Each structure stands twice: as C-alpha cells, then as structure tokens.
C-alpha cells in the first residue's frame, strides 16, 4: 500500500517544497519594475512586519479568523448534536442537505447572495444595517461558508461517544450543564479541535468572500498578497504568503497540543471527564 502512495506523495512534497523555496528566495530580494534584483535583502521582511498598514492587515486577518472560528464551532456543535438525535432518516437527510448545500455552490455565488441579503432593500438590509462592506458582514458570510466544515468533524466525534455516558452521569445526579462540561465536552474535545483547525485554516486564507463583502474596507492577508502581485511587488507578496502559511501552521500546531492535552486529561484517573 505504501509503495502505491509513495510516488504521488513524493511528487506533491517536491512541488510544495519547490514553491516554498521559491517564495523564500523572492522574499529576500528587491523588485525593480518587472525584475528581481539583489541576492539578499531583509528590507521586504522589515516592511511586512513593521509597516502600519501591513500590521493592520495582519491583525484584521487574525481577528476575523479567531471570531469566525469561535462563532462557527459554537453554532456547529448544537447543529451536530441535533443531527445525531434525529430519529427519522428522511428528516436527518433533509437537514444534512440543508447544512451541506453551501458546499455545492461557488463561494463567489454565495458571497453575491449575502451582498443581496445585506444590501439596501435586501431581506436583512434593514435589520443588519451597515454590515455590508464592513467586518461584521464579512464575518457573517464566512461563518455561513465554513459551517459545513465544522459540523462534519463534530458529528463524527459525537457518534463515537461511549454508549450510556450521558445517561450514567444523569443517573448520578449531574445536572445538564454539568454533564455538558464534565462529560460531553471532554469526550468530544478532539472533534472540537479538528473543527477549529479546519475553520481557522480556511478562514485566514479566504479571498473571495472578504473581497466581495469587504468592499475594499476590509483587507486580509490573501487580498494583500493579490494586490502586491498586481503591483509587481513580488518580494512583499512572497513574504506575506509565507507569513500567512506560518500563522496557519503555528495555530494548527497549537490546536494539536490542545487536543493531546485534552486526551491526556480525559484518560487520566483524576481527569475532568471522569469526575
């Protein structure tokens, strides 16, 4: 089995490493018109990490990613729980189709749909006045886009719950909130972390939704990379692309540590999930 996978995996790793090395090379050079000069120059990284505008773009990206991840996971958890508790197969199938239907539509079409809903005269335009072309509108649309990706890992985690765990806690007199805190959440921590990882990675790299819903007022790193490429500022675009990759990898590593900590805590004799 490994022999069959090895050629394809090696090809993908080679392409990935080649792109990363090319970006690193570009980020330490200087652009003059359409040419790259200077074999080694740290000025681009200094601009990426000290320029107030670039720092503002970085902060916006992190803030939007964190808020969207939190809201999406919080919304996805009860949805996954309700899907698990539905007994009639056709009702569960209908709900699954409604939840996962956004994946079947282009992200551009979904973004235009939100623009119509939030725009003047739209269904939500009167209630959510001023959200279009501002950060709340971008966050709302991104939560809708990423929600299916959060529901699936949570649903899988909830399906793997030990039979009778919640009923045993209820028989011992634990109220609903205590069962949620000490039994349900610890047992599904891996699913929560997996959902958060997937949503955050997709959100910080989003381009179409912030571009359309932000209307030029909300700029994230993916947009800034595109703008710098258009302006032939290849080194800055490369540095910001590497910065975006580093942020995503660092947050994913943090989530992995949290997941391992939750597993160790749950398995320990005095862990929170066993009290």
Secondary structure, 3 states (H helix, E strand, C coil): CHHHHHHHHHHHHHHHHHHHHHHHHHHCCEEECCEEECCCCCHHHHHHHHCHHHHHHHHHHHHHHHHHHHHHHHHHHHHHHHHHHCCCHHHHHHHHHHHHHHHHCCHHHHHHHHHHHHCCCCCCCCCCCCCCCCHHHHHHHHHHHHHHHHHHHHHHHHHCCCCCHHHHHHHCCCCHHHHHHHHHHHHCHHHHHHHHHHHHHHHHCCCHHHHHHHCCCCCCHHHHHHHHHHCCCHHHHHHHHHHHHHHHHHHHHHHHHHHHHHHHHHHCCCCHHHC
